[in-house]
Amino acid sequence: MASEDTTGPISVPAGGLIEPPMAMALNVHSSPGVYALLLGAGISIASGVKTGWGVVQDIVGKVAAVRDPDNPDARSEAMADPDKWWEANTSEPLGYSALLAAAAPKPASRQAMLAEYFEPEDGQDDSKGPTAAHRAIAQLVKRGSIRVILTTNFDRLTERALQEVGISPQVVSRPEQIKGIKPLAHSQVTVIKLHGDYADLEQRNTVDELETYPDELLERVLDEYGLIVCGWSADWDKALVRAVEGTRSRRYPLFWSQYGRFSDAALALAARHKAVVIDGKNADELFTDLVRRIEALDHMTTAPITRDVAVVQLKRALPDPVRRIELFDLVDHATTQIIARSTRENRPVSAAPADRADIYDSSIRGYRADSDTLLHLLAGGVFHDDGTHETLWLRSVERLTRIRSTSSSGSFDRALEALRHYPALLAAWTMGVTAVIARREEFVATIMAQPTWTNLWGRTEAQTPAVYLNPTSVLQGDLSSVMPPPEGQRWLLPESRFLRKETREPLQVIEPDDAAYQAACTRFEFLASMIAMDHPTERRRFPWVGEFLSDEHWEYDTSIANTIKSELTPDWPLLRAGGFGGDTERAQAAHERLTQWRAQNPQFRW
């Protein structure tokens, strides 16, 4: 039992060298996994989920409305001053617990009453969703900084945010679940819902129900872990207050974030434990700031992984199912690095006419440099994969595709804005050519179909990569300065030539022969163009105009055009993978459309 201590909370002055948010970041970074979170209703405010007091106001308003149905103002008058209305109409003091005990005395009725406060409204799936704080906490869990979360909330926002980043939390919402859980140290994250789950008939709301908690697990967390408190007022949870009063970690400090005024109970607890108090930050600000500071410390303490080391690690992890998380982190980190550098500040989407050419050249070179590690990982990964990890490679394209979805506001230059899909195009091209080299062309059908994307100009039709990653759509600017043609000449098909040049080095190891590499690029362009010509809307049918359109690839029996035409049987890899709806006649029709398009557009031939 901790001894009495009334010396007051630790609060480093704002002008000090190490301010409280800095101290918290330093501690969490240096001791990953040893800090638990204690989250209250305040963390969910931004989601539209009401606090306990907000629920009280609303239920009091409903009680007033049914008590005086002939008074149209009854609800608003009661909600304006719930305490006054309750005192005038009942003999008990108003409180969240007392109100629920009176309005819904049985667990089932309480569940039904509470559900509307925590579930999205009909037709509004985005309402009552995870906040920036929940998503930042999910990132802290993903990186291993946080492994235990105590929460007094019944909502599932924390669980939803964790699931968004691919984490399935161990959730404890009933005392009887404790005996069967995985040890806290062995679980990626354990969410302990002290009040239960809103959809469970065992929620703990009333004063009587909040008098006791399952002591064993709670006391263990409070004893063995440091604690970060956010959004908890300490007003209603008598048993939790007693637990925090009586148990104090002997190893790590307590950090307490408070946006508004401390309640008397919270102030007493903070003083008792000499808590480091973080004032003036709401939950979103607290946790997003914590992630930002920890990532800054990462950059200081961890040497950046080189491209070649990343490729070696990928080859070691690829065949080992035990190392799947390491493989995921390698590819995901390389993708994240591209996204982090693709801000409007680094890669502008608008420019003065005099600066436009220079900015375009700088951006296209920058995107390629940023993508270098990922392209090497995708080339090696797709080539050596047996199909087990296709979702991982596709996830990179999906994430890179979203870069362009962040630039819809404000003015922009169309060529610079379209260039925001260049990293996704580089990734898809590298994967597609690699799939051809590896004789896994069924993957090409998948690459050209996923993920879909809706453009930024009000059209609701979702496009496939075969359409929105068409090189002529992405590379709309002048490429002559980044790929100068011979003096006095110009490139006929610059996009195709440019992409072949840009991805040659990442594919050098898996295909050292230049002629074989060029042949693989040609075949990939042809396959991508066939898929593009299969689009159900005629105006969307436009091939990946490239070197495959030259006469040598069409005019001979052994040409790529005739070779692919002869392959179009039900056993063709792209058909087996679902391309062209698995319909041989559709594939043949797409080939015929491509042939006709070439005949009607001789300017793309030579």
C-alpha positions as CSV (number, residue, x, y, z in Angstrom):
1,M,0.0,0.0,0.0
2,A,1.4,3.4,-1.0
3,S,2.1,5.9,1.8
4,E,0.2,9.2,1.9
5,D,1.9,11.9,-0.1
6,T,0.5,15.4,-0.5
7,T,3.5,17.2,-2.0
8,G,1.5,17.9,-5.1
9,P,1.8,16.9,-8.8
10,I,5.1,17.3,-10.6
11,S,4.6,19.9,-13.3
12,V,7.7,21.1,-15.1
13,P,7.4,24.9,-16.0
14,A,6.6,25.6,-19.6
15,G,9.8,27.4,-20.0
16,G,12.0,24.6,-18.6
17,L,14.4,22.6,-20.7
18,I,12.3,19.4,-20.6
19,E,8.6,20.1,-20.6
20,P,6.1,17.4,-19.6
21,P,5.2,16.2,-23.1
22,M,9.0,15.8,-23.8
23,A,9.5,13.9,-20.6
24,M,6.7,11.5,-21.4
25,A,8.0,10.9,-25.0
26,L,11.5,10.2,-23.6
27,N,10.2,7.7,-21.1
28,V,7.9,5.9,-23.5
29,H,10.7,5.7,-26.1
30,S,13.3,4.4,-23.8
31,S,11.0,1.8,-22.2
32,P,8.8,0.4,-24.9
33,G,5.9,-1.7,-23.7
34,V,6.2,-0.7,-20.0
35,Y,3.6,2.1,-20.0
36,A,-0.1,1.4,-19.9
37,L,-2.8,3.8,-20.9
38,L,-5.8,4.7,-18.7
39,L,-8.4,6.3,-21.0
40,G,-11.7,7.9,-20.0
41,A,-14.6,9.4,-21.9
42,G,-12.6,12.5,-22.9
43,I,-10.7,10.6,-25.5
44,S,-13.8,9.9,-27.5
45,I,-15.4,13.4,-27.6
46,A,-14.1,14.2,-31.1
47,S,-15.7,11.1,-32.5
48,G,-19.2,12.3,-31.6
49,V,-19.5,9.8,-28.8
50,K,-20.9,11.7,-25.8
51,T,-19.1,11.9,-22.4
52,G,-20.9,10.5,-19.4
53,W,-22.3,14.0,-18.6
54,G,-23.4,14.4,-22.2
55,V,-25.3,11.1,-21.9
56,V,-26.8,12.4,-18.6
57,Q,-28.0,15.6,-20.3
58,D,-29.6,13.7,-23.1
59,I,-31.3,11.1,-21.0
60,V,-32.6,13.8,-18.6
61,G,-34.0,15.6,-21.6
62,K,-35.8,12.5,-22.7
63,V,-37.1,11.8,-19.2
64,A,-38.4,15.4,-19.0
65,A,-40.1,15.0,-22.5
66,V,-42.0,11.9,-21.5
67,R,-42.8,13.3,-18.1
68,D,-44.4,16.4,-19.6
69,P,-45.4,15.4,-23.1
70,D,-47.7,18.4,-23.6
71,N,-44.8,20.8,-23.1
72,P,-42.7,21.1,-26.3
73,D,-39.9,22.9,-24.4
74,A,-39.6,20.3,-21.6
75,R,-36.6,18.6,-23.1
76,S,-34.6,21.7,-23.9
77,E,-35.4,23.3,-20.5
78,A,-34.2,20.1,-18.6
79,M,-31.1,19.8,-20.7
80,A,-30.2,23.5,-20.1
81,D,-29.8,22.7,-16.4
82,P,-30.1,19.0,-15.7
83,D,-29.1,19.3,-12.0
84,K,-31.9,21.8,-11.3
85,W,-34.5,19.8,-13.2
86,W,-33.5,16.6,-11.5
87,E,-33.5,18.1,-8.0
88,A,-37.0,19.6,-8.6
89,N,-38.5,16.4,-9.7
90,T,-36.7,13.7,-7.7
91,S,-35.3,13.2,-4.2
92,E,-31.9,11.9,-5.3
93,P,-28.8,13.9,-6.5
94,L,-28.2,13.7,-10.2
95,G,-25.4,11.6,-11.5
96,Y,-24.7,9.3,-14.4
97,S,-25.0,6.2,-12.4
98,A,-28.1,7.3,-10.5
99,L,-29.8,8.3,-13.7
100,L,-29.1,5.0,-15.5
101,A,-30.2,3.0,-12.5
102,A,-33.5,4.9,-12.5
103,A,-34.1,5.1,-16.2
104,A,-33.0,1.6,-17.1
105,P,-32.7,-0.5,-14.0
106,K,-32.1,-3.8,-15.9
107,P,-28.9,-4.6,-17.9
108,A,-30.9,-5.4,-21.1
109,S,-32.8,-2.1,-21.1
110,R,-29.6,-0.2,-20.2
111,Q,-27.9,-1.8,-23.2
112,A,-30.7,-0.7,-25.6
113,M,-30.7,2.8,-24.1
114,L,-26.9,3.2,-24.4
115,A,-26.5,1.7,-27.9
116,E,-27.6,4.9,-29.7
117,Y,-24.8,6.8,-28.0
118,F,-22.1,4.5,-29.3
119,E,-23.2,3.1,-32.7
120,P,-23.1,5.0,-36.0
121,E,-26.3,6.5,-37.1
122,D,-28.2,4.8,-40.0
123,G,-26.6,5.7,-43.3
124,Q,-23.7,7.5,-41.6
125,D,-20.9,4.9,-41.3
126,D,-18.3,7.6,-40.6
127,S,-20.1,8.9,-37.5
128,K,-18.8,7.9,-34.1
129,G,-15.6,6.6,-35.6
130,P,-12.1,6.5,-34.2
131,T,-10.5,9.8,-33.5
132,A,-7.0,11.0,-34.3
133,A,-6.1,10.0,-30.7
134,H,-7.4,6.5,-31.2
135,R,-5.4,6.2,-34.4
136,A,-2.3,7.6,-32.8
137,I,-2.6,5.0,-30.0
138,A,-2.9,2.3,-32.6
139,Q,0.4,3.5,-34.1
140,L,2.0,3.4,-30.6
141,V,0.8,-0.2,-30.2
142,K,2.0,-1.2,-33.7
143,R,5.5,0.0,-32.9
144,G,5.5,-1.8,-29.6
145,S,5.4,1.3,-27.4
146,I,2.1,0.5,-25.7
147,R,0.9,-3.0,-24.9
148,V,-1.8,-2.5,-22.2
149,I,-4.8,-0.2,-22.4
150,L,-7.2,0.4,-19.5
151,T,-10.4,2.1,-20.5
152,T,-13.6,3.1,-18.7
153,N,-15.4,3.5,-22.1
154,F,-17.9,1.0,-23.4
155,D,-17.3,2.1,-27.0
156,R,-15.2,0.1,-29.4
157,L,-13.3,3.0,-31.0
158,T,-9.9,1.7,-29.6
159,E,-10.5,-1.8,-31.0
160,R,-11.6,-0.3,-34.4
161,A,-8.5,1.8,-34.7
162,L,-6.3,-1.1,-33.9
163,Q,-8.0,-3.3,-36.4
164,E,-7.5,-0.6,-39.1
165,V,-3.7,-1.1,-38.7
166,G,-4.0,-4.9,-38.8
167,I,-3.9,-5.6,-35.1
168,S,-6.4,-7.9,-33.4
169,P,-6.4,-6.9,-29.7
170,Q,-7.0,-9.1,-26.8
171,V,-10.1,-7.6,-25.1
172,V,-11.2,-8.2,-21.5
173,S,-14.6,-6.8,-20.7
174,R,-15.8,-9.3,-18.1
175,P,-14.2,-10.6,-14.9
176,E,-14.7,-14.2,-15.9
177,Q,-12.5,-13.7,-19.0
178,I,-9.4,-12.9,-17.0
179,K,-8.4,-16.5,-16.2
180,G,-8.4,-17.5,-19.9
181,I,-6.4,-14.5,-21.3
182,K,-2.9,-14.7,-22.7
183,P,-0.3,-13.2,-20.4
184,L,0.0,-9.5,-20.9
185,A,3.7,-9.7,-21.8
186,H,2.8,-12.3,-24.6
187,S,0.0,-10.3,-26.2
188,Q,0.7,-7.6,-28.7
189,V,-1.9,-5.5,-26.9
190,T,-4.6,-6.1,-24.2
191,V,-7.5,-3.8,-23.9
192,I,-9.1,-4.0,-20.5
193,K,-12.6,-2.5,-20.5
194,L,-13.2,-1.7,-16.9
195,H,-16.9,-0.8,-17.4
196,G,-17.5,-3.6,-19.9
197,D,-18.7,-3.2,-23.5
198,Y,-21.7,-1.2,-24.6
199,A,-23.2,-4.2,-26.4
200,D,-22.6,-6.5,-23.4
201,L,-25.3,-7.0,-20.7
202,E,-22.6,-6.7,-18.1
203,Q,-21.8,-3.0,-18.4
204,R,-20.8,-1.4,-15.1
205,N,-22.6,2.0,-14.8
206,T,-24.4,2.4,-11.5
207,V,-22.8,3.4,-8.2
208,D,-23.3,-0.2,-6.9
209,E,-21.7,-1.7,-9.9
210,L,-18.8,0.7,-9.8
211,E,-18.0,0.0,-6.1
212,T,-15.9,-3.0,-7.0
213,Y,-13.6,-4.2,-9.8
214,P,-11.9,-7.5,-10.5
215,D,-8.9,-6.6,-8.5
216,E,-6.2,-9.1,-9.6
217,L,-5.6,-7.9,-13.2
218,L,-6.1,-4.2,-12.4
219,E,-3.7,-4.2,-9.4
220,R,-1.1,-6.0,-11.5
221,V,-1.2,-3.4,-14.2
222,L,-1.1,-0.5,-11.8
223,D,1.8,-2.2,-9.9
224,E,4.0,-3.3,-12.9
225,Y,3.4,-0.6,-15.5
226,G,3.9,3.1,-15.7
227,L,0.6,4.9,-16.4
228,I,-0.5,7.6,-18.8
229,V,-3.9,9.0,-17.9
230,C,-6.0,10.8,-20.4
231,G,-9.7,11.8,-20.5
232,W,-10.5,10.3,-17.1
233,S,-12.2,12.6,-14.5
234,A,-12.0,10.2,-11.5
235,D,-15.5,11.5,-10.5
236,W,-17.6,8.4,-10.8
237,D,-15.3,5.3,-10.5
238,K,-15.0,4.8,-6.8
239,A,-13.3,1.4,-7.1
240,L,-10.9,2.6,-9.7
241,V,-10.0,5.7,-7.7
242,R,-9.3,3.4,-4.7
243,A,-7.2,1.1,-6.8
244,V,-5.1,4.0,-8.1
245,E,-4.8,5.4,-4.6
246,G,-3.7,2.1,-3.1
247,T,-1.3,0.8,-5.8
248,R,1.5,2.7,-7.3
249,S,4.2,1.5,-9.7
250,R,7.6,1.5,-7.9
251,R,9.4,1.6,-11.2
252,Y,7.9,4.2,-13.6
253,P,6.2,7.6,-13.2
254,L,2.6,8.5,-13.8
255,F,1.8,11.1,-16.5
256,W,-1.6,12.7,-16.4
257,S,-3.0,14.8,-19.2
258,Q,-5.8,17.2,-18.5
259,Y,-7.4,19.6,-21.0
260,G,-9.8,21.4,-18.7
261,R,-10.0,21.8,-15.0
262,F,-9.0,19.0,-12.7
263,S,-11.7,17.5,-10.6
264,D,-11.0,17.4,-6.9
265,A,-10.6,13.6,-7.1
266,A,-8.2,13.8,-10.0
267,L,-6.2,16.5,-8.3
268,A,-5.9,14.4,-5.2
269,L,-4.7,11.4,-7.1
270,A,-2.2,13.4,-9.1
271,A,-0.8,14.9,-6.0
272,R,-0.6,11.6,-4.2
273,H,1.4,10.0,-7.0
274,K,3.5,13.1,-7.8
275,A,2.2,12.8,-11.3
276,V,3.8,14.7,-14.2
277,V,0.8,16.8,-15.3
278,I,0.4,17.8,-19.0
279,D,-2.0,20.7,-19.2
280,G,-3.8,22.2,-22.2
281,K,-3.8,19.3,-24.6
282,N,-6.8,17.4,-25.7
283,A,-6.6,13.7,-26.4
284,D,-6.0,14.1,-30.1
285,E,-3.2,16.6,-29.5
286,L,-1.6,14.5,-26.7
287,F,-1.3,11.3,-28.6
288,T,-0.5,12.6,-32.1
289,D,2.2,14.8,-30.5
290,L,3.6,11.7,-28.6
291,V,3.8,9.7,-31.8
292,R,5.6,12.6,-33.5
293,R,8.1,13.0,-30.7
294,I,8.8,9.3,-30.5
295,E,9.4,9.1,-34.3
296,A,11.8,12.0,-34.0
297,L,13.7,10.0,-31.4
298,D,13.7,7.0,-33.7
299,H,15.5,9.0,-36.4
300,M,18.1,10.1,-33.9
301,T,18.8,6.7,-32.4
302,T,18.3,4.3,-35.3
303,A,20.6,4.3,-38.3
304,P,18.5,4.4,-41.5
305,I,18.4,0.9,-43.1
306,T,20.1,0.9,-46.5
307,R,18.5,-0.3,-49.6
308,D,20.8,-3.2,-50.0
309,V,20.4,-4.3,-46.4
310,A,16.6,-4.1,-46.8
311,V,16.7,-6.4,-49.8
312,V,18.9,-8.9,-47.9
313,Q,16.4,-8.9,-45.0
314,L,13.5,-9.4,-47.4
315,K,15.1,-12.4,-49.0
316,R,15.7,-13.9,-45.6
317,A,12.2,-13.2,-44.3
318,L,10.3,-14.1,-47.5
319,P,10.3,-17.9,-47.1
320,D,10.0,-17.9,-43.3
321,P,6.4,-17.7,-42.1
322,V,7.6,-16.8,-38.6
323,R,9.2,-13.6,-40.0
324,R,6.0,-12.4,-41.8
325,I,5.8,-9.3,-39.5
326,E,9.4,-8.4,-40.3
327,L,8.6,-8.7,-44.0
328,F,5.5,-6.6,-43.6
329,D,7.4,-3.9,-41.7
330,L,10.2,-3.8,-44.4
331,V,7.8,-3.1,-47.3
332,D,5.5,-0.9,-45.2
333,H,8.3,1.2,-43.9
334,A,9.7,1.8,-47.4
335,T,6.2,2.8,-48.6
336,T,5.7,5.1,-45.6
337,Q,8.9,6.9,-46.4
338,I,7.6,7.7,-49.9
339,I,4.3,9.0,-48.5
340,A,6.0,11.1,-45.8
341,R,8.1,12.9,-48.4
342,S,5.2,13.5,-50.8
343,T,3.8,16.6,-49.1
344,R,2.8,19.6,-51.0
345,E,5.9,21.4,-49.6
346,N,8.3,18.8,-51.0
347,R,6.3,17.9,-54.2
348,P,4.2,21.0,-55.1
349,V,1.1,20.7,-57.2
350,S,1.1,24.3,-58.4
351,A,3.7,26.6,-59.8
352,A,4.2,29.9,-61.6
353,P,4.6,29.5,-65.3
354,A,8.3,30.4,-65.2
355,D,9.0,27.8,-62.5
356,R,6.8,25.0,-63.8
357,A,9.4,23.1,-65.8
358,D,12.0,23.1,-63.0
359,I,9.4,22.0,-60.4
360,Y,8.2,19.2,-62.6
361,D,11.7,17.9,-63.2
362,S,12.6,18.2,-59.5
363,S,9.4,16.4,-58.5
364,I,9.8,13.5,-60.9
365,R,13.4,13.0,-59.9
366,G,12.4,13.2,-56.2
367,Y,9.6,10.7,-56.5
368,R,12.0,8.2,-58.2
369,A,14.7,8.7,-55.6
370,D,12.1,8.3,-52.7
371,S,10.8,5.1,-54.3
372,D,14.2,3.4,-54.9
373,T,14.2,1.1,-51.8
374,L,10.6,0.0,-52.4
375,L,11.2,-0.8,-56.1
376,H,14.1,-3.1,-55.2
377,L,11.9,-4.8,-52.5
378,L,9.0,-5.2,-54.9
379,A,11.2,-6.6,-57.7
380,G,12.9,-9.1,-55.3
381,G,9.7,-9.9,-53.4
382,V,7.4,-10.5,-56.4
383,F,10.1,-12.5,-58.2
384,H,10.8,-14.9,-55.3
385,D,7.2,-15.1,-54.0
386,D,5.0,-18.1,-54.7
387,G,1.8,-16.0,-54.4
388,T,1.7,-16.1,-50.6
389,H,2.4,-12.4,-50.1
390,E,0.5,-10.8,-53.0
391,T,-1.6,-8.8,-50.7
392,L,1.5,-7.2,-49.2
393,W,2.8,-6.0,-52.6
394,L,-0.7,-4.7,-53.6
395,R,-0.9,-2.9,-50.3
396,S,2.0,-0.7,-51.3
397,V,0.3,0.3,-54.5
398,E,-2.9,1.0,-52.6
399,R,-1.1,3.2,-50.1
400,L,0.8,5.1,-52.8
401,T,-2.4,5.6,-54.8
402,R,-3.8,7.6,-51.9
403,I,-1.1,10.2,-52.2
404,R,-3.0,11.7,-55.0
405,S,-6.2,11.7,-52.9
406,T,-4.6,14.3,-50.5
407,S,-4.3,17.1,-53.1
408,S,-7.9,17.8,-54.0
409,S,-8.2,21.2,-52.3
410,G,-6.8,24.5,-53.6
411,S,-5.5,25.3,-57.1
412,F,-3.2,23.0,-58.9
413,D,-1.3,22.4,-62.2
414,R,-2.8,19.3,-63.8
415,A,0.5,17.8,-64.8
416,L,2.0,18.3,-61.3
417,E,-1.1,16.9,-59.6
418,A,-1.2,13.9,-61.9
419,L,2.4,13.2,-61.0
420,R,1.4,12.3,-57.5
421,H,0.5,8.9,-58.9
422,Y,4.0,8.4,-60.2
423,P,5.2,6.3,-57.2
424,A,2.2,4.1,-57.6
425,L,2.9,3.7,-61.3
426,L,6.6,2.9,-60.7
427,A,5.5,0.2,-58.1
428,A,2.8,-1.3,-60.4
429,W,5.2,-1.3,-63.4
430,T,8.0,-2.9,-61.5
431,M,5.6,-5.6,-60.1
432,G,4.1,-6.2,-63.5
433,V,7.4,-6.6,-65.4
434,T,8.7,-8.8,-62.6
435,A,5.6,-11.0,-62.8
436,V,6.3,-11.4,-66.6
437,I,9.9,-12.3,-65.9
438,A,9.0,-14.8,-63.2
439,R,6.3,-16.4,-65.5
440,R,3.6,-15.5,-63.0
441,E,1.4,-13.5,-65.4
442,E,-1.7,-14.2,-63.4
443,F,-0.5,-11.6,-61.0
444,V,-0.6,-9.0,-63.8
445,A,-4.4,-9.4,-63.9
446,T,-4.6,-8.6,-60.2
447,I,-2.2,-5.6,-60.4
448,M,-4.3,-4.0,-63.1
449,A,-7.5,-4.5,-61.2
450,Q,-6.6,-3.5,-57.6
451,P,-7.0,-1.1,-55.9
452,T,-9.7,1.1,-57.5
453,W,-9.4,4.9,-57.2
454,T,-11.9,7.7,-57.7
455,N,-10.5,10.9,-59.2
456,L,-10.7,14.3,-57.6
457,W,-13.0,16.2,-59.9
458,G,-16.4,15.0,-58.8
459,R,-16.7,11.8,-60.8
460,T,-18.0,8.9,-58.8
461,E,-16.9,6.1,-61.1
462,A,-14.1,4.0,-59.5
463,Q,-11.2,3.4,-61.9
464,T,-8.8,0.5,-62.0
465,P,-5.1,0.8,-62.2
466,A,-5.3,-0.2,-65.9
467,V,-7.0,3.2,-66.3
468,Y,-5.7,5.6,-63.7
469,L,-2.1,4.4,-63.8
470,N,-1.9,4.6,-67.6
471,P,1.5,6.3,-68.1
472,T,0.1,8.9,-70.4
473,S,-2.3,10.0,-67.7
474,V,0.4,10.1,-65.0
475,L,3.3,11.5,-67.0
476,Q,1.6,14.6,-68.6
477,G,4.6,16.9,-68.4
478,D,7.6,17.3,-70.7
479,L,10.2,14.5,-70.1
480,S,12.9,15.9,-72.4
481,S,14.9,17.4,-69.6
482,V,14.9,14.2,-67.4
483,M,15.5,12.1,-70.5
484,P,17.1,14.2,-73.2
485,P,16.6,12.9,-76.8
486,P,19.5,13.0,-79.3
487,E,20.1,16.5,-80.6
488,G,17.6,17.7,-83.1
489,Q,15.2,14.7,-82.4
490,R,12.4,14.0,-80.1
491,W,11.0,10.8,-78.4
492,L,8.0,9.3,-80.1
493,L,6.8,7.4,-77.0
494,P,8.6,9.1,-74.1
495,E,6.5,7.6,-71.3
496,S,7.3,4.0,-72.3
497,R,11.0,4.7,-72.8
498,F,11.2,6.7,-69.6
499,L,9.6,4.0,-67.4
500,R,11.9,1.3,-68.9
501,K,14.9,3.4,-68.1
502,E,13.7,4.3,-64.5
503,T,13.0,0.7,-63.5
504,R,16.0,-1.0,-65.2
505,E,18.3,-0.8,-62.2
506,P,15.8,-2.4,-59.7
507,L,15.2,-5.3,-62.0
508,Q,18.9,-5.7,-63.0
509,V,19.5,-8.5,-60.5
510,I,16.5,-10.6,-61.5
511,E,17.0,-10.0,-65.3
512,P,20.6,-9.0,-66.2
513,D,20.0,-9.4,-69.9
514,D,18.9,-6.1,-71.5
515,A,17.1,-7.7,-74.4
516,A,15.1,-10.0,-72.1
517,Y,14.3,-7.1,-69.9
518,Q,13.0,-5.0,-72.9
519,A,11.0,-8.0,-74.0
520,A,9.4,-8.3,-70.6
521,C,8.5,-4.6,-70.6
522,T,6.9,-5.0,-74.0
523,R,4.9,-8.0,-73.0
524,F,3.7,-6.2,-69.8
525,E,2.7,-3.1,-71.8
526,F,0.7,-5.3,-74.2
527,L,-1.1,-7.2,-71.3
528,A,-1.9,-3.9,-69.5
529,S,-3.2,-2.4,-72.7
530,M,-5.5,-5.4,-73.3
531,I,-6.9,-5.0,-69.9
532,A,-7.4,-1.3,-70.4
533,M,-9.3,-2.0,-73.7
534,D,-11.6,-4.4,-71.8
535,H,-13.1,-1.5,-69.9
536,P,-16.9,-1.5,-70.1
537,T,-17.0,2.2,-71.0
538,E,-15.8,2.9,-74.5
539,R,-14.4,6.4,-73.6
540,R,-12.2,4.8,-70.9
541,R,-10.5,2.4,-73.4
542,F,-7.0,3.7,-74.0
543,P,-3.9,1.5,-74.2
544,W,-0.6,2.0,-72.4
545,V,0.9,3.5,-75.6
546,G,4.4,2.2,-75.7
547,E,7.1,0.5,-77.7
548,F,4.9,-2.6,-78.1
549,L,3.0,-0.6,-80.8
550,S,6.0,-0.6,-83.2
551,D,5.8,-2.7,-86.4
552,E,8.2,-5.3,-85.3
553,H,5.8,-6.4,-82.5
554,W,2.9,-6.8,-84.9
555,E,3.9,-7.7,-88.4
556,Y,5.5,-11.2,-88.0
557,D,4.1,-14.6,-87.0
558,T,6.4,-14.6,-84.0
559,S,5.5,-11.0,-82.9
560,I,4.2,-10.4,-79.4
561,A,0.7,-9.5,-80.8
562,N,0.4,-12.8,-82.7
563,T,2.0,-14.8,-79.8
564,I,-0.5,-13.5,-77.3
565,K,-3.4,-14.0,-79.7
566,S,-2.5,-17.6,-80.0
567,E,-2.4,-18.0,-76.2
568,L,-6.0,-16.9,-75.6
569,T,-7.4,-20.2,-74.4
570,P,-9.3,-20.8,-71.1
571,D,-6.0,-21.9,-69.6
572,W,-4.3,-18.5,-70.2
573,P,-2.9,-17.3,-66.8
574,L,-4.7,-14.0,-66.9
575,L,-8.0,-15.7,-67.5
576,R,-7.4,-18.2,-64.7
577,A,-6.8,-15.2,-62.4
578,G,-10.1,-13.7,-63.2
579,G,-8.9,-11.2,-65.8
580,F,-11.5,-10.4,-68.5
581,G,-14.1,-12.0,-66.2
582,G,-12.5,-15.3,-66.9
583,D,-14.1,-15.1,-70.4
584,T,-11.9,-16.1,-73.3
585,E,-14.2,-14.3,-75.8
586,R,-13.8,-11.1,-73.8
587,A,-10.0,-11.4,-73.9
588,Q,-10.1,-12.0,-77.7
589,A,-12.4,-8.9,-78.1
590,A,-9.9,-6.8,-76.1
591,H,-7.1,-8.0,-78.3
592,E,-9.1,-7.1,-81.4
593,R,-10.0,-3.6,-80.0
594,L,-6.3,-3.0,-79.4
595,T,-5.5,-4.1,-82.9
596,Q,-8.1,-1.7,-84.3
597,W,-6.9,1.2,-82.1
598,R,-3.4,0.8,-83.4
599,A,-4.6,0.8,-87.0
600,Q,-6.6,4.0,-86.4
601,N,-3.7,5.8,-84.6
602,P,-0.6,5.4,-86.8
603,Q,1.1,8.3,-85.1
604,F,2.0,5.9,-82.2
605,R,3.8,3.6,-84.6
606,W,7.1,3.6,-86.3
